[in-house]
C-alpha cells in the first residue's frame, strides 16, 4: 500500500515530518491551513489520497487545544478524501499528566484525548508518553517510543565512569533501560527527612556518585525544580559532571537558568517541543521512522 506523509500545522511537526520523509523517502502532502478572523481553524488536504495510507505528524504543542483539534480536522479530512488507513504520530502528547481524578468532578483528560483520536486514526505513535498505561484508552495500535537509547547513540555516550540516575522511583524504568544499553550502574533519588533540622533532602538510594559522570533521565521538565534539587545534591556528593537527558523540555520561566545554577553541565532534549536557548536538541525523526518501518 502506498504511504503518504502529512506534516502537521505547527513548525515542530513540520520539522519532524521533514526528517521522517527523508528517512523513509516518503512523498509529503502539506495541508492548507489557515485561521479565520474569528479564530476558527481551516484545514484542506490538497493531494490525491484515495486508497493510500496516511501518516500524520502533529505534536500537541502550545496552544495544546488547537494542536489537538487540528489533528482531529486533518483526520476527518483524510476520511473524507477516501484514505485507506491513517496513522497519527504525536511527538509530544499534551494532557498526558492529567491521567487520574484528584478532586471530585474532574475528568480524566488523557482518556478523552485518546478516545477522540481513536475515532479518526487506526494507529498511534507517541514519543515517551508520561505513563504508558494511558495508551490503553486508545486501544490496539498504540505504540510508545522511548527516546533515550537513541539520544545516547547520537551523543556518543560511553559507559566509562557514567551512572544513570532517575529523579524518583516513578521514572526508574527509564534509568534502568538506558543503563542496560550503556552497561553501567543506575539508581534513583529518595526523599529523606533530616532528623536534626526536619528538612526534606534528596539523595541517591545506594549509588556512590563521587567522581562519576551522572546522566539524569526524565520524560518531562517543566519548572526544573526537581532536577535542580537533584543536581545540587549530586554535586555535594562529589559528582564530576551532570548531564540531563529529557524527552520533552517544556522549561517554563527560569527553568534553564535554575538547572545551570544547580550544577547541570548540559541539557539534551528531543525536538518534540519548540526550541529554547541553552538546550541541545536531538532529532527524533529518524527514531520515529524506524518504528514506522518496523510496524508497517
N, C-alpha and C positions, 0 to 999 in steps of 0.2 A: 504494500500500500504506500502510495506517495505521501510524504510528510511535508508540511509547510509550517514555517515559524512565524508566529505573530508577536512582534515586540509590544510591550505594554505602553501605557500612556505617560509614564514618567521617565526621567533621564536615567535613573538607576536601572530600571527594567530594560531600557534600550541598550545600555552598555553591556549588561549580562547577556541579552539576546544576541547582540553582535558577536560576542565571544562564543556562544553556543553555535551560532551559524557558521563561524569559521572552523570550529572543531568538527562539526557534522556535515559540513558542506551543504547546508540546507538553504533553500530559497526563502527569503523573508518577505512577508507582506505587511507593510506598515499600515495600521489602521488610520483612517482620517478621524482626527479627534479635535474637538473644539468645545468651548464653554459658552453657552448662550449668555446674553446680558443679565438674565435673571439668576445665573449661577448653575443652571442645569447642564449636564454633560451630554455631548453628542458623540456617537461612535458610528463609523461605517467601515466595513471591510471591502476594499476596492478591488479584490482579486477573485479569480475563479477558484473556489474552494470545494466545489461539489465532489463528494466521494473521496476526499482526502482526509488525512489525519492531521489535525492542527495541534501545534504546541504553542501555548500562550505563556508568555513570561511577564508576570506582573508582581512586583514587590510592593507590599502594602505599607508604603512609607507615608509620612505625614503629607497632607491630611489623610489619615488612615481610612476614614469612612469613604472618601472619594476614590481612593485607590481600590478599595474593596468593591465599591459599586460599579466602577468602570470595568473591573474584571467580570462582573456579572453581565454588563451590557455586551462586552465582547463575546462571552459565552453564548448569549442569546442570539447575537448576530450570526455567529457561526452555525448555529442550528437552523436559522432561517435560510442560510446560504447552502444548506444541504451537506454539511460536513459529515463524514463517515464516523469519526470519533474525535474526541478532544482531550488534551492533556493540559493541565494547568501547573505551571511552575511558579511557586511563591518563595522567592529568596528570603524575604522577611515576612513572617506571619504575625500580623497585628492581632491583638486580643488574646494571644496565647497564654498570658499570665492571668487572665480572668477565667479560670478553669474550675472554680468552685463557688458555692454560695457562702459568703462570710456573714452577711446580715440578712435577716428575713426580708423577702421581697426583691432580692437581686436575681438577675438572670445568670445563666452560665454562658457568657458571651461567646467563648470559643465554640461551644456546641452550635449556637445559632449560625456562626460563620461557616462551620464545616458542613452543616446540613444544607445551607443555601448553595454552597459551591457544588455539592453533590448533585443537585438538581440539573446542573448545566455541564458538568465535566465528569468523564469516566475515570480519569486518573488524576492524582495529585502528588506532586513532588515538593517537599518543603525542606528548606535548609535549617537544620537544628531548631526544631520547634521546642518550646520551653519544656513541655512534658510530652513524651512520645505517645503516651496513652490517649492524649487528646485526639489523635488521628482516628480513634475508633468511631468518632461521630461522623466521619466521612465514610467509613466502611472499607470494603475491599478496594485495593487500588491506590491506597495512600502510602507514600514512602517518605521516611525521614532521612535526610542526607547529613551525616556528621562530617564537619569540615576539617577536623584537627590534624589528622594524618596528612591530608592534602596540604595544609598550611605548613606542617613540619617539613614535608618534602620540598616545598617551594623555598623555604628559608634555609634548607640545608642543615637542619638541626642534627646534632650527633649526640650520642648518649654519654660521651666522656664528661664526667663531672656534672651532669644535669640531673635534676629531680623535678618531677611534675607535682603540682600542688593544686588541690581543689579548695575554693574559699569556704566550702561547707560540705557536709556529708551528702547533701542532696545532689551535688554535682560530681560525686566521687567516681561514677562510672566513666565520665568524660576523661578524668585524670588517669584512671586505670587503663582505658583503651589506648590513650596516647603513650603511656609508659610501656605497654606491651609492644607497641610499634617501635619505640626507641630503645627498648630493652634497658630500662632504668627504673629507679625506685619512684614511688608515688605516695602521697599522703593527703590528709585534709586538715583544715583548721578547726579546732574545737574552742568553744567559748567556756571560760572558767571565771569564777569569782575570786578575786584576791581576798584571802582570809583576814588580812590586816586592814586594807583600805576599803574593801567592799566593792571595788571597781571590777567591771567585767573586762576581761582580757581575752585575746585570742592567741593560740599557739598551735604549732603542728602537733598532731596526736602522738606520733612516735618518731618522725623523721628528724635526723640531725642535719640542719641546713648549713652549718658552719662551712664557709669557703666553697659552697656549691653555687652553681648557676640554677636559679629556680624559674620554672615556667609555670605561671598561674593560668589555669584554664577555666573559662566560664562561657555560658551561652550569650548572656546579655549584660552589658554595663550601662546603667542609666546615670546615676549620680556619681558613681565611683567610690562611694563611701566604704563599702565592704572591702574592696580590693585595696584601697588606700590604707585602711587599718591593717590589713594583712601584710602589705608591703613594709610598713613601718616596723611591724613585729619581726618580720623576716630579717630586716636589716639589723635589728637589735640582737638577733640570734646568729649574726655573722654571715648572712647570705652574700655571696660575691657580686652576682648580678641578678636582677629580677626582670623577667620579660612577661608580658601579658599576651595571651592568645585568646581572643574573643570572637565569637561568630558574628554578633551584632553589636556594633558600637553606637549606641544612642547618644551617650555623652552629653547629658543635659548641663546647662550652666557652666560652672568652672570645673567640671569633672576631669578634664585632661590635665589642667594645672594641678589639681589636687593629687592626681596619681603621680605626676612628676615630682612634686614636693615630698611625697611619701617615700620616694626612692626607686620608683619604676624606671628602668633604663629605656625600654622600648615597648610600644603598644602596637600589636598587629591585629588586624581585623579583616574579615572578608568584605567585599564591596556590595553588601546587601542593602546598605543604607547610604544616604548622601554623605560624601566625604568631608572630613574636617581636618584642619591643620593639626599636626602633632601626632598623627596616626599613620602607620604604614599599612597599605592595603594589599590584599592578595585576591586576585581574580578567582571567583568561584565558578565561572563559566565552564572551564574545562572539566571540573569535577561533576557538575550537573550533566554535561554532555556524556560523560562516561556512564552515569546512571541511566540516562535516556536510551543509550545504546544497549546496555545490559538488560533493561526491562522492555526493550522494544518488541 
